[in-house]
Amino acid sequence: MDESTPYSELTPDCVLNAIESVGYRCDGRMLALNSYENRVFQIGIDDDNGGPKFVVAKFYRPHRWSDAQILEEHAFAFELDEAEIPVVAPLRIGEQSLHQFEGYRFALFPRRGGRAPELDDPDVLEWLGRFIGRIHARGAVKSFTHRPAIDIDSFGEQPVHYLLHHNFIPPDLVEAYRAAAQAALTAVRDAYQRAGAVETIRLHGDCHSGNILWTDDGPHFVDLDDARMGPAVQDLWMQLSGDRASMTRQLSDVLAGYEDFMEFDPRQLHLIEALRTLRILHYAGWIAQRWTDPAFPAAFTWFNTQRYWEEHILQIKEQISAVQEAPIGPL
């Protein structure tokens, strides 16, 4: 399998044959869902016994995670599901949740509908806080053994190094990017020092609104693909947006629900803008590392342009100031 184009052999026939290899009978309906790191499809199922009419099939990007790391993700999802926390866990088929077909590893999930949460609604934020608190209360029970942590090296230093050594940045902007990125990483390290030795727990890891489906019965969380060890605030700061006053109000609402189930260490407030900065640096490096995958140039047409890098450097500089400011806190 070519690592630069890992999904070139994942044809519609291959997808349907993979689903049928684990005992389902496909009816031909197949819809590609929004995903770039992996390939995800909604598959229609011909079931005469009144069972599910659709499953969601997730084909993991080859060479990204080991089997042990994927199974650890699944085990965390099962643990949350058994605690009646609304996380969409993979289906077990013959006691197996991870399957292989023609070199591709995949998992099947029940289809769950929903809409994006209204993050400007205080009641919604408090509700989300309660469920994130419940996730973290379980996540703190033990540590991941195989999955990595959210840290400065993998989310900051490595993507910056990759970008500087693979000719993505326009030559006239290389030194400006290098200076801004290194200053940002210094500011992030200083923020981690101010926070001190905060506890790391098992996290959702990518708890943005696109991975939260809202219904009249409340939220359910999907896609634990980025589950890692890290500080609890990683899953909380993604619910915050806008100016400082707005984020202060939002944080108060989230923590009002969160602390019903999990105590929050206020030292982690020093990490909010540091983690946001790492995400910005990591995102650019992630796109660059996946650029040979045809789905990426098609989806991110603005990437690798002069204007993008000028705005990216400006964004990094703005984050340096944000990291150095006093942290926001709840009202």
C-alpha positions as CSV (number, residue, x, y, z in Angstrom):
1,M,0.0,0.0,0.0
2,D,1.4,3.4,-1.0
3,E,1.6,5.6,2.1
4,S,1.3,8.8,0.0
5,T,-2.1,7.7,-1.5
6,P,-3.3,5.1,1.1
7,Y,-6.9,5.0,0.0
8,S,-6.3,4.5,-3.7
9,E,-7.5,0.9,-3.5
10,L,-10.5,1.6,-1.3
11,T,-13.1,1.4,-4.1
12,P,-16.8,1.3,-3.5
13,D,-16.7,-2.4,-4.2
14,C,-14.0,-2.9,-1.7
15,V,-16.0,-0.9,0.9
16,L,-19.1,-3.0,0.4
17,N,-17.2,-6.3,0.3
18,A,-15.5,-5.3,3.6
19,I,-18.9,-4.8,5.3
20,E,-20.2,-8.1,3.9
21,S,-17.1,-9.9,5.1
22,V,-18.2,-9.4,8.7
23,G,-21.7,-10.8,8.1
24,Y,-23.8,-7.8,7.0
25,R,-25.7,-7.8,3.7
26,C,-25.4,-4.4,1.9
27,D,-28.3,-3.1,-0.2
28,G,-26.0,-0.8,-2.3
29,R,-26.7,2.5,-0.5
30,M,-23.4,4.2,0.3
31,L,-22.8,7.8,1.3
32,A,-19.3,9.2,2.0
33,L,-19.4,11.2,5.2
34,N,-17.2,14.2,6.0
35,S,-13.8,12.9,7.0
36,Y,-10.2,13.5,5.8
37,E,-7.9,11.6,8.2
38,N,-10.0,8.4,7.8
39,R,-12.6,7.4,5.3
40,V,-16.1,7.1,6.7
41,F,-19.3,5.9,4.9
42,Q,-22.9,5.4,5.7
43,I,-23.9,2.0,4.4
44,G,-27.4,0.7,3.8
45,I,-28.1,-2.7,5.2
46,D,-30.6,-5.3,4.0
47,D,-31.9,-6.7,7.2
48,D,-34.9,-9.0,7.3
49,N,-35.0,-9.2,11.0
50,G,-35.9,-5.6,11.8
51,G,-32.3,-4.7,12.8
52,P,-30.4,-1.5,11.9
53,K,-31.0,-0.3,8.4
54,F,-27.7,1.7,8.3
55,V,-24.3,1.3,9.8
56,V,-21.4,3.8,9.7
57,A,-18.1,2.2,8.5
58,K,-14.9,3.9,9.4
59,F,-11.7,2.9,7.5
60,Y,-8.7,3.9,9.5
61,R,-5.8,5.7,7.8
62,P,-3.1,3.1,7.2
63,H,0.1,3.5,9.2
64,R,-1.3,6.1,11.6
65,W,-2.4,4.0,14.6
66,S,-1.3,0.6,15.6
67,D,-3.9,-2.1,16.3
68,A,-3.3,-1.8,20.0
69,Q,-3.9,2.0,19.9
70,I,-7.2,1.6,17.9
71,L,-8.4,-1.1,20.3
72,E,-7.5,1.1,23.2
73,E,-9.8,3.8,21.7
74,H,-12.5,1.2,21.3
75,A,-12.1,0.0,24.9
76,F,-12.5,3.6,26.2
77,A,-15.7,4.0,24.1
78,F,-17.1,0.8,25.5
79,E,-16.2,1.9,29.1
80,L,-18.0,5.2,28.6
81,D,-21.0,3.5,26.9
82,E,-21.3,1.0,29.8
83,A,-21.4,3.9,32.2
84,E,-24.4,5.3,30.2
85,I,-22.4,8.2,28.9
86,P,-23.6,9.2,25.5
87,V,-20.6,8.2,23.3
88,V,-21.1,6.3,20.1
89,A,-19.1,3.1,20.5
90,P,-18.2,0.7,17.8
91,L,-20.3,-2.4,17.2
92,R,-19.0,-5.7,18.4
93,I,-19.3,-8.5,15.8
94,G,-18.3,-11.9,17.1
95,E,-16.7,-10.1,20.1
96,Q,-14.5,-8.1,17.7
97,S,-14.7,-4.4,17.1
98,L,-11.7,-4.0,14.7
99,H,-11.8,-5.8,11.4
100,Q,-9.5,-6.1,8.4
101,F,-10.2,-6.5,4.7
102,E,-7.6,-6.4,1.8
103,G,-5.1,-4.4,3.9
104,Y,-7.6,-1.9,5.4
105,R,-8.6,-1.9,9.0
106,F,-12.2,-0.8,9.8
107,A,-14.8,-0.6,12.4
108,L,-18.6,-0.3,12.2
109,F,-20.8,2.0,14.3
110,P,-24.5,2.5,14.7
111,R,-25.8,5.5,12.9
112,R,-26.7,8.4,15.2
113,G,-28.4,11.6,14.0
114,G,-28.2,15.1,15.5
115,R,-27.3,18.7,14.9
116,A,-24.5,20.9,16.0
117,P,-25.0,22.2,19.6
118,E,-25.9,25.9,20.1
119,L,-22.8,27.0,21.9
120,D,-24.2,30.5,22.6
121,D,-26.9,29.0,24.8
122,P,-25.8,28.9,28.5
123,D,-28.0,25.9,29.2
124,V,-26.4,23.9,26.3
125,L,-22.9,24.8,27.6
126,E,-23.8,23.7,31.1
127,W,-25.3,20.4,29.7
128,L,-22.2,19.8,27.7
129,G,-20.0,20.5,30.7
130,R,-21.9,17.8,32.7
131,F,-21.3,15.2,30.1
132,I,-17.6,16.2,29.6
133,G,-17.2,16.0,33.3
134,R,-18.7,12.5,33.3
135,I,-16.3,11.5,30.5
136,H,-13.3,12.9,32.4
137,A,-14.4,11.2,35.6
138,R,-14.1,7.9,33.8
139,G,-11.0,9.0,32.0
140,A,-9.2,9.7,35.2
141,V,-9.7,6.1,36.5
142,K,-6.7,4.8,34.6
143,S,-4.3,5.8,31.9
144,F,-3.9,4.9,28.2
145,T,-1.1,2.4,27.7
146,H,-0.6,2.7,24.0
147,R,-2.1,6.0,22.9
148,P,0.2,9.1,23.0
149,A,-0.3,12.3,24.9
150,I,-1.1,15.9,23.8
151,D,2.3,17.6,24.3
152,I,4.4,20.4,23.0
153,D,6.7,18.1,21.0
154,S,4.1,16.3,18.9
155,F,1.6,19.1,18.6
156,G,4.1,22.0,18.2
157,E,7.8,21.2,17.6
158,Q,7.2,18.3,15.1
159,P,4.8,20.1,12.8
160,V,6.9,23.2,12.8
161,H,10.0,21.2,11.9
162,Y,8.1,19.4,9.1
163,L,6.9,22.6,7.5
164,L,10.3,24.2,7.6
165,H,12.0,21.2,6.0
166,H,9.5,20.3,3.2
167,N,9.2,23.5,1.2
168,F,5.6,24.4,2.0
169,I,6.3,27.9,3.2
170,P,7.0,30.5,0.4
171,P,10.8,31.4,0.5
172,D,10.2,35.0,1.4
173,L,8.1,34.0,4.5
174,V,10.3,31.2,5.8
175,E,12.2,33.3,8.3
176,A,9.1,35.2,9.4
177,Y,7.4,31.8,10.1
178,R,10.4,30.4,11.8
179,A,10.6,33.4,14.2
180,A,6.9,33.5,14.9
181,A,6.7,29.7,15.5
182,Q,9.7,29.6,17.8
183,A,8.4,32.6,19.8
184,A,5.0,30.9,20.1
185,L,6.6,27.6,21.3
186,T,8.6,29.6,23.9
187,A,5.4,31.3,25.1
188,V,3.6,27.9,25.3
189,R,6.5,26.4,27.3
190,D,6.3,29.3,29.7
191,A,2.5,28.8,30.0
192,Y,3.1,25.1,30.9
193,Q,5.6,26.2,33.6
194,R,3.1,28.6,35.1
195,A,0.4,25.9,35.2
196,G,2.8,23.5,36.9
197,A,2.4,19.7,37.1
198,V,-1.3,19.4,36.2
199,E,-2.9,16.0,36.0
200,T,-3.3,14.3,32.6
201,I,-6.2,12.0,32.0
202,R,-7.8,10.1,29.1
203,L,-9.6,12.6,26.9
204,H,-11.9,12.8,23.9
205,G,-9.1,14.9,22.5
206,D,-11.0,16.5,19.6
207,C,-14.1,17.7,21.4
208,H,-15.2,20.4,18.9
209,S,-18.8,21.0,17.9
210,G,-18.5,18.9,14.8
211,N,-17.9,15.8,17.1
212,I,-20.9,16.6,19.2
213,L,-24.4,15.7,17.9
214,W,-27.3,17.4,19.7
215,T,-30.8,16.0,20.0
216,D,-33.8,17.0,22.1
217,D,-32.5,14.5,24.6
218,G,-29.2,16.2,24.8
219,P,-25.7,15.6,23.3
220,H,-23.9,12.5,22.2
221,F,-20.2,12.5,21.4
222,V,-18.7,10.8,18.3
223,D,-15.2,10.1,16.9
224,L,-12.7,9.2,19.6
225,D,-10.0,8.8,16.9
226,D,-7.9,11.5,18.6
227,A,-8.4,10.3,22.2
228,R,-5.1,10.9,24.1
229,M,-3.7,11.6,27.5
230,G,-3.8,15.3,28.3
231,P,-5.0,18.0,30.6
232,A,-8.8,18.2,31.1
233,V,-9.0,21.7,29.8
234,Q,-8.2,20.4,26.3
235,D,-11.8,19.2,26.0
236,L,-13.2,22.3,27.6
237,W,-11.5,25.2,25.7
238,M,-13.0,24.0,22.4
239,Q,-16.4,25.1,23.7
240,L,-15.2,28.7,24.0
241,S,-15.1,31.3,21.3
242,G,-15.3,35.0,20.7
243,D,-13.8,37.8,22.7
244,R,-12.4,37.5,26.3
245,A,-15.7,38.5,27.9
246,S,-17.6,36.0,25.8
247,M,-15.2,33.2,26.7
248,T,-15.4,34.1,30.4
249,R,-19.1,33.7,30.4
250,Q,-18.9,30.5,28.4
251,L,-16.3,29.0,30.7
252,S,-18.5,29.8,33.7
253,D,-21.4,27.9,32.1
254,V,-19.3,24.9,31.1
255,L,-17.7,24.6,34.5
256,A,-21.1,24.9,36.2
257,G,-22.0,21.6,34.7
258,Y,-18.5,20.1,34.7
259,E,-17.9,20.4,38.4
260,D,-21.0,18.4,39.2
261,F,-19.0,15.3,38.2
262,M,-15.3,16.3,38.1
263,E,-13.2,18.8,40.0
264,F,-11.5,21.3,37.8
265,D,-7.9,22.4,38.6
266,P,-7.8,26.2,38.0
267,R,-4.1,26.0,37.2
268,Q,-5.1,24.5,33.9
269,L,-6.6,27.9,32.9
270,H,-3.0,28.9,32.0
271,L,-3.1,26.2,29.3
272,I,-6.2,27.4,27.3
273,E,-4.4,29.7,24.9
274,A,-1.3,27.5,24.9
275,L,-3.3,24.5,23.7
276,R,-5.1,26.7,21.2
277,T,-1.7,27.7,19.8
278,L,-0.5,24.1,19.6
279,R,-3.7,23.2,17.7
280,I,-3.0,26.0,15.2
281,L,0.6,24.9,14.6
282,H,-0.5,21.2,14.5
283,Y,-3.3,21.8,12.0
284,A,-1.0,23.4,9.4
285,G,1.5,20.6,9.8
286,W,-1.2,18.0,9.6
287,I,-2.5,19.3,6.2
288,A,1.1,19.4,4.9
289,Q,1.8,15.8,5.9
290,R,-1.4,14.7,4.2
291,W,-0.9,16.8,1.0
292,T,-0.2,13.8,-1.2
293,D,-3.6,12.4,-0.4
294,P,-5.8,13.6,-3.2
295,A,-8.6,14.5,-0.8
296,F,-6.5,17.2,0.8
297,P,-5.7,19.5,-2.1
298,A,-9.3,19.2,-3.2
299,A,-10.7,20.1,0.2
300,F,-8.1,22.7,1.3
301,T,-7.6,24.7,-1.9
302,W,-6.5,27.7,0.1
303,F,-3.6,25.9,1.7
304,N,-0.1,26.4,0.5
305,T,-0.8,29.9,-1.0
306,Q,1.0,33.1,-0.2
307,R,-2.1,34.6,1.4
308,Y,-2.6,31.6,3.6
309,W,0.9,31.7,5.0
310,E,0.8,35.5,5.6
311,E,-2.4,35.1,7.6
312,H,-1.1,32.0,9.4
313,I,2.0,33.9,10.6
314,L,-0.2,36.8,11.7
315,Q,-2.4,34.3,13.6
316,I,0.6,32.8,15.3
317,K,1.8,36.3,16.4
318,E,-1.7,37.1,17.8
319,Q,-1.6,33.8,19.8
320,I,1.8,34.8,21.3
321,S,0.1,37.8,22.9
322,A,-2.9,35.7,24.0
323,V,-0.7,33.1,25.7
324,Q,1.2,35.8,27.6
325,E,-2.0,37.5,28.9
326,A,-3.5,36.6,32.3
327,P,-5.7,33.6,31.8
328,I,-9.5,33.9,31.6
329,G,-11.4,32.5,34.5
330,P,-15.0,31.8,35.4
331,L,-17.3,34.6,36.6
